[in-house]
Amino acid sequence: MSLLAIGLSHRTAPLDLLERAALSPDAARDLAGVVLRGEHVSESLVLATCNRVEVYAEVTTFHGGLTDLGDALCRSTGLALDELKDHLYVHYADRAVTHLFSVACGLDSMAVGESQVLGQLRQALRSAHEAGDTGRVLEPLMQQALRVGKRAHAETGIDRAGASLVGAGLRRAEQVVGPLTELDVLVVGAGSMSALAATTVYREAAGSITVANRTPEHAERVAAAVGGRWVALPDLAAELARADLVISCTGAVGHVVDVDTARAAAEQRAALRPDRPQLYVDLGLPRDVDPLVAELRGVHVADLEVLGQDLSAAELGEDVDQVRRLVDGEVEDYLTSVRVQAVAPTVVALRARAAEVVDAELARLGNRVREIDPAVRDELEQTVHRVVEKLLHAPTVRVKELASRHDGGSYAAALRELFDLDPEEVSAVSEVPSESDVAALLTGGGPR
């Protein structure tokens, strides 16, 4: 396995750079295709979320693959390598597997423990699978990452380990604006994150909740679930003047709240609610709220970078440590299985060669001794097969045991030399993940 991962995230890059590097789903698929055209790349998958852009690839050489991935990332984001290089992280082989499993569990998320990344990873795998970008290495690896992430949420308390971005925004709102029970809250957007924000605000018993969205049906659905009211996005300017807390996450390209609109709202608020501050919690990337809004009098803005700093200061406790131990164990199990699978084709080819020799010799015996009793012939054939089986048993078991301890590859190579096994014959004996296993994980089901 020559797995290479390269990317940038909220841990390594400032928000403005992440914003410029953000990729739409179509752009992420295009990037995967560009990567796959690299001279040293055989498989690829791109994971693009609001806080990260990562490329995973099976490569023939490390340095060649790194060049291919870096060039593709620059072309797709439109950023020069000089702008990216100080913020990129690179993981190879074992470290790449550890990073992927940690991402799937939410350990590397801005809101530690969030589960949304699992759905994003599943969608990335679906896109790559449908495009034929993944194969013998990345398919089972990504499937295993999904299993590890689901196991982390099912078996540990990671869901409660780190406060969510929404929770961090609400805590900041209480500090800046006051108790939630007295606030008028405006949620902009009706996607999964906005719906989560509305639900969380509702659970905390805010004064009132209004949902604004470009599609009225979506806004109405979210508002109905939290006992609030909904407005169409063209009415946003008027609603901003009423809102003490604005939570926005639309996924739009360009600012949903520009500085002129926010200034007009602030001026209206000065007349309606003098000396009452206003907070914008911007969960979008690219940002929904123009950063210049923070310079308006009485207006505060908490974007992903600010909220990430709030979250990183939180005590994460035993739940996170438990997931880290789970990841360590899963990585070791996965790498052991990869090593065992690597020697399996040699074992299969060895047994096939032995079977060919036995069949040939029994056929020769049958031609020489034609008058042999059928019962004796059957007993003779069984005896020969048992002898061969016993001779092959020890090296077969031993090479698999050695593979699990990191050094099985050299012993497999020795077997190929000793028994003159054809390398092409060995390479042909390899397992590809079944369509049913792939389909089950892409739709959120477990392994079959």
Disulfide bonds with the S-S distance in Angstrom:
none
